[in-house]
Amino acid sequence: MIGNKRGGMVVQERDRHLLRELAVMRVVDREQAKIVSGFHTTTRVNARLLALVRVGLLRRFFLGTSAGGTKALYALSAKAAQLVGVPMRGPQRRKDETLAADFFIQHQLTINELYCDLKYGDLPQGIAFQGWQSFFSPIVPGLRLIPDGYLELKTPSGIVTAFLEVDLGHERGPVWKEKVENYLRFAVTAAPEGKSFHRPFRVLVITPTERRLTSIRRIVAQKTEKIFWFGSLDAIHREGLFAPIWFRPNGEAQEPLIKELL
């Protein structure tokens, strides 16, 4: 479906899809935009992103890399949010600003990586992506709990649901103790009006390394042996989300995300 013209450019359905997804993902790099938009070459996605920036539908800024260079990042503009009828989401950074480091953006890009794997990646046979929710305020009034995401997967035995917690090493022990208590409270709390979450649910805790994973597992194990599952980005990159890489709060056994995949 062809959309409106903006600044001499025809806004295609592919563009609209990317803009709608940015209301969920907040900020994307080129590779994530490439996946979401369905482009197969870097040249084409670069050209389209530049065109969307020039007509004011994307905001662009830059992030320094460990190699000493920079990479471009893209967020929704107010004009784009109005065009596709979504809330204005994303980091408020100056046009073409170069950031040396930004924890929020690194954290969000990691969440987006998992989102893209689940929604746009090749899932194991019998597993289907069912849905995702992002959160921009506490999930329940009065409970200081804002998950990084909520996902639903359709499996041969029914719907598997999980809240996502991505920890890049910036949250201290007391924060995690409170977080565990809040999830346990939420597990026995009715969902807020207008929202529904399948129960029972899991909490997937994902860390950069197994060392960080072990540290958080110890904190969680003091409170509960239930609902929490732990995986490292190292293991996910090496073996995949659905591989037997997941730990529970206690023990050293590793399980697949979906038991039918054993």
Buried (B, 14 or more C-beta within 10 A) or exposed (E): EEBEEBEEBEBBEBBBBBBBBBBBBBBBBBBBBBBBBEBEEEEEBBEBBEBBBBBEBBBBBBBBEEEEEBEBBBBBBEBBBEBBEBEBBBBEBEEEEEBEEBEEBEBBBBBBBBBBBBBBEEBBEEBEBBBBBBBEEBBBEEBEBEBBBBBBBBBEEEEBBBBBBBBBEEEEEEEBBEBBBBBBEBBEBEEEEEEEBBEEBBBBBBBBEBEBBEBBBEBBBEBBEBBBBBBBBBBBEEBBBBBEBBBBBEEEEBBBBBEEBE
